Amino acid sequence: MENLVKLTIDGVSVEVPAGTTVLEAAKKAGINIPTLCYLKDINQIGACRMCIVDTGARAFGAACVLPVSNGMNVKTNTPKIREARRVNLELLLSNHDKKCLDCARNQKCELQQMCQDLGVDDVDKYKGKMNEYDIDDLSPSIVRNNNKCILCRRCVAACNNTQAVGVIGPMGRGFKTKIGSAWEQPLNDVACINCGQCIAACPTGALYEKDSTKAVWDLLNDETKTVVVQPAPAVRAA
Ligand code: FES
């Protein structure tokens, strides 16, 4: 027989199988907890700390990796929790290239949406040193801009766990941690299959599809290359 656990989330009683995370239990109770790094069954690593909740313990816990326990009393939306989430978000933004207006993900960015949802409008609250990375646009289809990466590792999980390709991963330590390929090779020089699952998994503009219109435009304006324009095939009358 299944081992069930009873707990209370924001005053709502819920019963779930042992081993369920607080995030999943909250979903069952109809309570939404914000997430950024979480992808169900693919990336559950507690990296972004946007899903923190108060269980009465000394420190807030990340709901996406916190298992339920009998009698747990979880609060997901207190003023202190909301403020802690805002600070976490402001810290993520402190090392994020915030040129949103010309970003491929503008208006479709989960980080941007999270700022709106949590009322973060001072995106430069924590000023300090920022990483500056070269943009890798050598791949025929994928552009990686690590200046917009929040190190959620969703792309790594999609590449390694879902696609079993495994050409990207975290490199370096601390402030210098970044996502890249072995020996810092561009995506074009590793066994990337251009499936685009890393782009689909990315919550920001750190990975995006190469703009083929721009690629053609650049080619047409490259005086070192000769462009042969093929005539369009004739349309036959039926
Ligand atoms: Fe839980 Fe990122 S969603 S830590």
py3Dmol code that shows the C-alpha trace and the ligand (Angstrom):
import py3Dmol

protein = """\
ATOM      1  CA  MET A   1       0.000   0.000   0.000  1.00  0.00           C
ATOM      2  CA  GLU A   2       1.204   3.480  -0.871  1.00  0.00           C
ATOM      3  CA  ASN A   3       2.760   5.413   2.003  1.00  0.00           C
ATOM      4  CA  LEU A   4       0.862   8.717   2.204  1.00  0.00           C
ATOM      5  CA  VAL A   5       2.006  11.897   3.927  1.00  0.00           C
ATOM      6  CA  LYS A   6      -0.344  14.575   5.276  1.00  0.00           C
ATOM      7  CA  LEU A   7       0.701  18.200   5.384  1.00  0.00           C
ATOM      8  CA  THR A   8      -0.746  21.713   5.280  1.00  0.00           C
ATOM      9  CA  ILE A   9       0.186  24.290   2.646  1.00  0.00           C
ATOM     10  CA  ASP A  10      -1.113  27.839   3.121  1.00  0.00           C
ATOM     11  CA  GLY A  11      -3.848  26.415   5.328  1.00  0.00           C
ATOM     12  CA  VAL A  12      -4.910  23.802   2.768  1.00  0.00           C
ATOM     13  CA  SER A  13      -4.647  20.142   3.873  1.00  0.00           C
ATOM     14  CA  VAL A  14      -3.127  17.864   1.302  1.00  0.00           C
ATOM     15  CA  GLU A  15      -2.206  14.175   1.212  1.00  0.00           C
ATOM     16  CA  VAL A  16       0.499  12.982  -1.164  1.00  0.00           C
ATOM     17  CA  PRO A  17       2.767   9.930  -1.549  1.00  0.00           C
ATOM     18  CA  ALA A  18       5.963   9.973   0.531  1.00  0.00           C
ATOM     19  CA  GLY A  19       8.869  11.362  -1.489  1.00  0.00           C
ATOM     20  CA  THR A  20       6.733  14.007  -3.208  1.00  0.00           C
ATOM     21  CA  THR A  21       8.309  17.455  -3.198  1.00  0.00           C
ATOM     22  CA  VAL A  22       6.595  20.414  -1.551  1.00  0.00           C
ATOM     23  CA  LEU A  23       6.319  21.998  -5.009  1.00  0.00           C
ATOM     24  CA  GLU A  24       4.367  19.052  -6.399  1.00  0.00           C
ATOM     25  CA  ALA A  25       2.219  18.839  -3.267  1.00  0.00           C
ATOM     26  CA  ALA A  26       1.423  22.553  -3.604  1.00  0.00           C
ATOM     27  CA  LYS A  27       0.411  21.993  -7.225  1.00  0.00           C
ATOM     28  CA  LYS A  28      -1.963  19.276  -6.079  1.00  0.00           C
ATOM     29  CA  ALA A  29      -3.467  21.738  -3.576  1.00  0.00           C
ATOM     30  CA  GLY A  30      -3.916  24.323  -6.360  1.00  0.00           C
ATOM     31  CA  ILE A  31      -1.179  26.587  -4.990  1.00  0.00           C
ATOM     32  CA  ASN A  32       1.314  28.093  -7.406  1.00  0.00           C
ATOM     33  CA  ILE A  33       4.927  28.524  -6.285  1.00  0.00           C
ATOM     34  CA  PRO A  34       7.190  30.483  -8.686  1.00  0.00           C
ATOM     35  CA  THR A  35      10.064  28.560 -10.300  1.00  0.00           C
ATOM     36  CA  LEU A  36      12.873  29.326 -12.720  1.00  0.00           C
ATOM     37  CA  CYS A  37      15.370  26.448 -12.758  1.00  0.00           C
ATOM     38  CA  TYR A  38      12.816  23.670 -12.290  1.00  0.00           C
ATOM     39  CA  LEU A  39      11.790  21.386 -15.153  1.00  0.00           C
ATOM     40  CA  LYS A  40       9.697  18.474 -13.944  1.00  0.00           C
ATOM     41  CA  ASP A  41      11.627  15.171 -13.967  1.00  0.00           C
ATOM     42  CA  ILE A  42      14.389  16.800 -16.016  1.00  0.00           C
ATOM     43  CA  ASN A  43      16.000  19.476 -13.860  1.00  0.00           C
ATOM     44  CA  GLN A  44      15.268  19.426 -10.134  1.00  0.00           C
ATOM     45  CA  ILE A  45      18.409  20.877  -8.596  1.00  0.00           C
ATOM     46  CA  GLY A  46      17.329  23.781  -6.375  1.00  0.00           C
ATOM     47  CA  ALA A  47      19.597  26.282  -8.118  1.00  0.00           C
ATOM     48  CA  CYS A  48      17.618  29.521  -8.491  1.00  0.00           C
ATOM     49  CA  ARG A  49      15.916  29.662  -5.051  1.00  0.00           C
ATOM     50  CA  MET A  50      12.813  31.313  -6.485  1.00  0.00           C
ATOM     51  CA  CYS A  51      10.623  28.564  -5.030  1.00  0.00           C
ATOM     52  CA  ILE A  52      11.659  29.056  -1.406  1.00  0.00           C
ATOM     53  CA  VAL A  53       9.015  28.377   1.237  1.00  0.00           C
ATOM     54  CA  ASP A  54       8.764  28.688   5.009  1.00  0.00           C
ATOM     55  CA  THR A  55       8.359  25.427   6.911  1.00  0.00           C
ATOM     56  CA  GLY A  56       9.278  26.867  10.288  1.00  0.00           C
ATOM     57  CA  ALA A  57      12.858  25.599   9.925  1.00  0.00           C
ATOM     58  CA  ARG A  58      15.791  27.937  10.553  1.00  0.00           C
ATOM     59  CA  ALA A  59      16.206  28.622   6.848  1.00  0.00           C
ATOM     60  CA  PHE A  60      13.723  28.786   3.973  1.00  0.00           C
ATOM     61  CA  GLY A  61      13.734  25.634   1.820  1.00  0.00           C
ATOM     62  CA  ALA A  62      13.582  25.248  -1.961  1.00  0.00           C
ATOM     63  CA  ALA A  63      10.179  23.641  -2.593  1.00  0.00           C
ATOM     64  CA  CYS A  64      11.338  21.932  -5.798  1.00  0.00           C
ATOM     65  CA  VAL A  65      13.779  19.706  -3.919  1.00  0.00           C
ATOM     66  CA  LEU A  66      12.207  19.641  -0.448  1.00  0.00           C
ATOM     67  CA  PRO A  67      10.439  16.342   0.302  1.00  0.00           C
ATOM     68  CA  VAL A  68       7.160  16.474   2.228  1.00  0.00           C
ATOM     69  CA  SER A  69       6.923  15.127   5.766  1.00  0.00           C
ATOM     70  CA  ASN A  70       3.980  14.270   7.996  1.00  0.00           C
ATOM     71  CA  GLY A  71       2.486  17.276   9.808  1.00  0.00           C
ATOM     72  CA  MET A  72       4.550  19.798   7.821  1.00  0.00           C
ATOM     73  CA  ASN A  73       3.070  23.295   7.857  1.00  0.00           C
ATOM     74  CA  VAL A  74       4.251  25.162   4.758  1.00  0.00           C
ATOM     75  CA  LYS A  75       3.792  28.860   4.037  1.00  0.00           C
ATOM     76  CA  THR A  76       4.460  29.881   0.456  1.00  0.00           C
ATOM     77  CA  ASN A  77       3.426  33.517   0.285  1.00  0.00           C
ATOM     78  CA  THR A  78       4.332  35.525   3.394  1.00  0.00           C
ATOM     79  CA  PRO A  79       5.856  39.042   3.179  1.00  0.00           C
ATOM     80  CA  LYS A  80       9.258  37.616   4.238  1.00  0.00           C
ATOM     81  CA  ILE A  81       9.133  34.925   1.538  1.00  0.00           C
ATOM     82  CA  ARG A  82       8.146  37.424  -1.132  1.00  0.00           C
ATOM     83  CA  GLU A  83      10.960  39.770  -0.069  1.00  0.00           C
ATOM     84  CA  ALA A  84      13.522  36.917  -0.066  1.00  0.00           C
ATOM     85  CA  ARG A  85      12.431  35.898  -3.574  1.00  0.00           C
ATOM     86  CA  ARG A  86      12.768  39.496  -4.747  1.00  0.00           C
ATOM     87  CA  VAL A  87      16.313  39.707  -3.334  1.00  0.00           C
ATOM     88  CA  ASN A  88      17.248  36.415  -5.039  1.00  0.00           C
ATOM     89  CA  LEU A  89      15.894  37.756  -8.304  1.00  0.00           C
ATOM     90  CA  GLU A  90      17.765  41.061  -7.912  1.00  0.00           C
ATOM     91  CA  LEU A  91      20.972  39.113  -7.289  1.00  0.00           C
ATOM     92  CA  LEU A  92      20.415  37.049 -10.455  1.00  0.00           C
ATOM     93  CA  LEU A  93      19.884  40.305 -12.361  1.00  0.00           C
ATOM     94  CA  SER A  94      23.111  41.786 -10.957  1.00  0.00           C
ATOM     95  CA  ASN A  95      25.120  39.570 -13.340  1.00  0.00           C
ATOM     96  CA  HIS A  96      22.668  39.498 -16.239  1.00  0.00           C
ATOM     97  CA  ASP A  97      22.924  41.476 -19.467  1.00  0.00           C
ATOM     98  CA  LYS A  98      19.728  43.517 -19.251  1.00  0.00           C
ATOM     99  CA  LYS A  99      19.569  44.777 -22.819  1.00  0.00           C
ATOM    100  CA  CYS A 100      16.049  43.403 -23.071  1.00  0.00           C
ATOM    101  CA  LEU A 101      14.821  45.602 -25.898  1.00  0.00           C
ATOM    102  CA  ASP A 102      17.050  43.965 -28.516  1.00  0.00           C
ATOM    103  CA  CYS A 103      16.961  40.504 -26.941  1.00  0.00           C
ATOM    104  CA  ALA A 104      15.547  37.614 -28.984  1.00  0.00           C
ATOM    105  CA  ARG A 105      13.409  36.658 -25.979  1.00  0.00           C
ATOM    106  CA  ASN A 106      11.988  40.090 -25.147  1.00  0.00           C
ATOM    107  CA  GLN A 107       8.391  39.640 -23.903  1.00  0.00           C
ATOM    108  CA  LYS A 108       8.875  35.852 -23.994  1.00  0.00           C
ATOM    109  CA  CYS A 109      11.452  35.681 -21.220  1.00  0.00           C
ATOM    110  CA  GLU A 110      10.701  33.871 -17.960  1.00  0.00           C
ATOM    111  CA  LEU A 111      13.164  36.074 -16.061  1.00  0.00           C
ATOM    112  CA  GLN A 112      11.453  39.211 -17.330  1.00  0.00           C
ATOM    113  CA  GLN A 113       8.061  37.744 -16.452  1.00  0.00           C
ATOM    114  CA  MET A 114       9.278  36.838 -12.969  1.00  0.00           C
ATOM    115  CA  CYS A 115      10.388  40.457 -12.419  1.00  0.00           C
ATOM    116  CA  GLN A 116       6.910  41.621 -13.370  1.00  0.00           C
ATOM    117  CA  ASP A 117       5.212  39.015 -11.191  1.00  0.00           C
ATOM    118  CA  LEU A 118       7.336  39.829  -8.125  1.00  0.00           C
ATOM    119  CA  GLY A 119       7.308  43.587  -8.656  1.00  0.00           C
ATOM    120  CA  VAL A 120      11.056  43.910  -9.244  1.00  0.00           C
ATOM    121  CA  ASP A 121      11.525  47.138 -11.169  1.00  0.00           C
ATOM    122  CA  ASP A 122      14.924  48.291  -9.893  1.00  0.00           C
ATOM    123  CA  VAL A 123      16.968  45.880 -12.010  1.00  0.00           C
ATOM    124  CA  ASP A 124      20.254  47.569 -11.072  1.00  0.00           C
ATOM    125  CA  LYS A 125      19.857  47.400  -7.308  1.00  0.00           C
ATOM    126  CA  TYR A 126      23.013  45.350  -6.776  1.00  0.00           C
ATOM    127  CA  LYS A 127      25.790  46.858  -8.845  1.00  0.00           C
ATOM    128  CA  GLY A 128      29.159  45.170  -9.111  1.00  0.00           C
ATOM    129  CA  LYS A 129      31.488  43.316 -11.390  1.00  0.00           C
ATOM    130  CA  MET A 130      29.756  41.513 -14.253  1.00  0.00           C
ATOM    131  CA  ASN A 131      31.059  38.689 -16.395  1.00  0.00           C
ATOM    132  CA  GLU A 132      31.635  39.578 -20.038  1.00  0.00           C
ATOM    133  CA  TYR A 133      31.544  36.684 -22.460  1.00  0.00           C
ATOM    134  CA  ASP A 134      31.966  36.497 -26.205  1.00  0.00           C
ATOM    135  CA  ILE A 135      28.798  35.455 -28.002  1.00  0.00           C
ATOM    136  CA  ASP A 136      29.109  32.030 -29.662  1.00  0.00           C
ATOM    137  CA  ASP A 137      27.300  32.366 -32.985  1.00  0.00           C
ATOM    138  CA  LEU A 138      29.377  29.936 -35.064  1.00  0.00           C
ATOM    139  CA  SER A 139      26.762  27.181 -34.999  1.00  0.00           C
ATOM    140  CA  PRO A 140      24.481  27.100 -38.070  1.00  0.00           C
ATOM    141  CA  SER A 141      21.380  27.243 -35.878  1.00  0.00           C
ATOM    142  CA  ILE A 142      22.053  28.079 -32.212  1.00  0.00           C
ATOM    143  CA  VAL A 143      23.458  31.229 -30.632  1.00  0.00           C
ATOM    144  CA  ARG A 144      24.776  31.124 -27.051  1.00  0.00           C
ATOM    145  CA  ASN A 145      25.046  34.400 -25.153  1.00  0.00           C
ATOM    146  CA  ASN A 146      26.378  33.561 -21.713  1.00  0.00           C
ATOM    147  CA  ASN A 147      25.945  37.195 -20.658  1.00  0.00           C
ATOM    148  CA  LYS A 148      22.239  36.402 -20.302  1.00  0.00           C
ATOM    149  CA  CYS A 149      22.687  33.014 -18.617  1.00  0.00           C
ATOM    150  CA  ILE A 150      21.361  32.625 -15.059  1.00  0.00           C
ATOM    151  CA  LEU A 151      23.037  29.220 -14.548  1.00  0.00           C
ATOM    152  CA  CYS A 152      19.751  27.380 -14.081  1.00  0.00           C
ATOM    153  CA  ARG A 153      21.260  24.436 -16.025  1.00  0.00           C
ATOM    154  CA  ARG A 154      17.993  23.656 -17.808  1.00  0.00           C
ATOM    155  CA  CYS A 155      19.870  23.589 -21.133  1.00  0.00           C
ATOM    156  CA  VAL A 156      22.419  21.162 -19.669  1.00  0.00           C
ATOM    157  CA  ALA A 157      19.633  18.848 -18.483  1.00  0.00           C
ATOM    158  CA  ALA A 158      17.904  19.013 -21.880  1.00  0.00           C
ATOM    159  CA  CYS A 159      21.143  18.234 -23.729  1.00  0.00           C
ATOM    160  CA  ASN A 160      22.385  15.535 -21.345  1.00  0.00           C
ATOM    161  CA  ASN A 161      19.300  13.915 -19.836  1.00  0.00           C
ATOM    162  CA  THR A 162      16.589  14.345 -22.467  1.00  0.00           C
ATOM    163  CA  GLN A 163      18.589  14.175 -25.678  1.00  0.00           C
ATOM    164  CA  ALA A 164      21.574  12.141 -24.362  1.00  0.00           C
ATOM    165  CA  VAL A 165      23.863  14.326 -26.472  1.00  0.00           C
ATOM    166  CA  GLY A 166      25.861  15.814 -23.602  1.00  0.00           C
ATOM    167  CA  VAL A 167      27.926  18.477 -25.299  1.00  0.00           C
ATOM    168  CA  ILE A 168      27.369  21.267 -22.770  1.00  0.00           C
ATOM    169  CA  GLY A 169      27.905  21.526 -19.042  1.00  0.00           C
ATOM    170  CA  PRO A 170      28.947  23.862 -16.241  1.00  0.00           C
ATOM    171  CA  MET A 171      32.561  25.015 -16.254  1.00  0.00           C
ATOM    172  CA  GLY A 172      34.625  27.004 -13.767  1.00  0.00           C
ATOM    173  CA  ARG A 173      33.765  27.872 -10.179  1.00  0.00           C
ATOM    174  CA  GLY A 174      32.003  30.562  -8.176  1.00  0.00           C
ATOM    175  CA  PHE A 175      31.553  33.876  -9.988  1.00  0.00           C
ATOM    176  CA  LYS A 176      33.375  32.464 -13.024  1.00  0.00           C
ATOM    177  CA  THR A 177      30.978  29.523 -13.464  1.00  0.00           C
ATOM    178  CA  LYS A 178      29.527  29.382 -16.946  1.00  0.00           C
ATOM    179  CA  ILE A 179      27.842  26.900 -19.262  1.00  0.00           C
ATOM    180  CA  GLY A 180      29.930  25.786 -22.199  1.00  0.00           C
ATOM    181  CA  SER A 181      31.444  22.929 -24.114  1.00  0.00           C
ATOM    182  CA  ALA A 182      34.602  20.991 -23.346  1.00  0.00           C
ATOM    183  CA  TRP A 183      37.809  23.021 -23.776  1.00  0.00           C
ATOM    184  CA  GLU A 184      35.614  26.080 -24.387  1.00  0.00           C
ATOM    185  CA  GLN A 185      34.947  24.999 -27.953  1.00  0.00           C
ATOM    186  CA  PRO A 186      32.133  26.755 -29.827  1.00  0.00           C
ATOM    187  CA  LEU A 187      28.950  24.719 -30.386  1.00  0.00           C
ATOM    188  CA  ASN A 188      29.944  24.372 -34.010  1.00  0.00           C
ATOM    189  CA  ASP A 189      33.034  22.336 -33.068  1.00  0.00           C
ATOM    190  CA  VAL A 190      31.397  19.786 -30.775  1.00  0.00           C
ATOM    191  CA  ALA A 191      28.942  16.965 -31.464  1.00  0.00           C
ATOM    192  CA  CYS A 192      25.889  19.251 -31.146  1.00  0.00           C
ATOM    193  CA  ILE A 193      23.041  17.871 -33.278  1.00  0.00           C
ATOM    194  CA  ASN A 194      21.264  21.244 -33.557  1.00  0.00           C
ATOM    195  CA  CYS A 195      18.080  19.782 -32.085  1.00  0.00           C
ATOM    196  CA  GLY A 196      17.268  23.061 -30.330  1.00  0.00           C
ATOM    197  CA  GLN A 197      16.089  21.462 -27.089  1.00  0.00           C
ATOM    198  CA  CYS A 198      18.533  23.652 -25.150  1.00  0.00           C
ATOM    199  CA  ILE A 199      16.819  26.715 -26.651  1.00  0.00           C
ATOM    200  CA  ALA A 200      13.382  25.390 -25.698  1.00  0.00           C
ATOM    201  CA  ALA A 201      14.606  24.796 -22.137  1.00  0.00           C
ATOM    202  CA  CYS A 202      16.313  28.178 -21.652  1.00  0.00           C
ATOM    203  CA  PRO A 203      14.234  30.634 -19.566  1.00  0.00           C
ATOM    204  CA  THR A 204      16.118  33.712 -20.848  1.00  0.00           C
ATOM    205  CA  GLY A 205      17.817  34.897 -24.029  1.00  0.00           C
ATOM    206  CA  ALA A 206      21.029  32.996 -23.310  1.00  0.00           C
ATOM    207  CA  LEU A 207      20.217  30.551 -26.112  1.00  0.00           C
ATOM    208  CA  TYR A 208      18.267  31.394 -29.214  1.00  0.00           C
ATOM    209  CA  GLU A 209      17.781  30.359 -32.800  1.00  0.00           C
ATOM    210  CA  LYS A 210      20.080  31.907 -35.304  1.00  0.00           C
ATOM    211  CA  ASP A 211      18.227  34.499 -37.315  1.00  0.00           C
ATOM    212  CA  SER A 212      18.482  33.121 -40.835  1.00  0.00           C
ATOM    213  CA  THR A 213      17.307  36.441 -42.269  1.00  0.00           C
ATOM    214  CA  LYS A 214      20.258  38.161 -40.623  1.00  0.00           C
ATOM    215  CA  ALA A 215      22.634  35.399 -41.765  1.00  0.00           C
ATOM    216  CA  VAL A 216      21.510  35.874 -45.392  1.00  0.00           C
ATOM    217  CA  TRP A 217      21.742  39.660 -45.038  1.00  0.00           C
ATOM    218  CA  ASP A 218      25.300  39.388 -43.666  1.00  0.00           C
ATOM    219  CA  LEU A 219      26.218  37.071 -46.540  1.00  0.00           C
ATOM    220  CA  LEU A 220      24.796  39.444 -49.142  1.00  0.00           C
ATOM    221  CA  ASN A 221      26.797  42.285 -47.595  1.00  0.00           C
ATOM    222  CA  ASP A 222      30.010  40.284 -47.372  1.00  0.00           C
ATOM    223  CA  GLU A 223      32.099  41.531 -50.304  1.00  0.00           C
ATOM    224  CA  THR A 224      34.566  38.678 -49.897  1.00  0.00           C
ATOM    225  CA  LYS A 225      31.910  36.131 -50.887  1.00  0.00           C
ATOM    226  CA  THR A 226      30.122  35.599 -54.172  1.00  0.00           C
ATOM    227  CA  VAL A 227      26.452  34.903 -53.796  1.00  0.00           C
ATOM    228  CA  VAL A 228      24.740  33.013 -56.592  1.00  0.00           C
ATOM    229  CA  VAL A 229      21.002  33.627 -56.542  1.00  0.00           C
ATOM    230  CA  GLN A 230      19.115  30.645 -57.975  1.00  0.00           C
ATOM    231  CA  PRO A 231      16.053  31.484 -60.085  1.00  0.00           C
ATOM    232  CA  ALA A 232      12.783  30.386 -58.537  1.00  0.00           C
ATOM    233  CA  PRO A 233      11.356  27.174 -60.053  1.00  0.00           C
ATOM    234  CA  ALA A 234       8.744  27.777 -62.735  1.00  0.00           C
ATOM    235  CA  VAL A 235       5.194  27.268 -61.583  1.00  0.00           C
ATOM    236  CA  ARG A 236       3.341  24.871 -63.851  1.00  0.00           C
ATOM    237  CA  ALA A 237      -0.234  25.477 -64.794  1.00  0.00           C
ATOM    238  CA  ALA A 238      -2.480  22.714 -63.586  1.00  0.00           C
TER     239      ALA A 238
END
"""
ligand_1 = """\
4
FES
Fe 13.335 25.596 -7.017
Fe 14.837 26.945 -8.791
S 12.777 26.331 -8.945
S 15.312 26.373 -6.761
"""
view = py3Dmol.view(width=600, height=400)
view.addModel(protein, "pdb")
view.setStyle({"model": 0}, {"cartoon": {"style": "trace"}})
view.addModel(ligand_1, "xyz")
view.setStyle({"model": 1}, {"stick": {}})
view.zoomTo()
view.show()
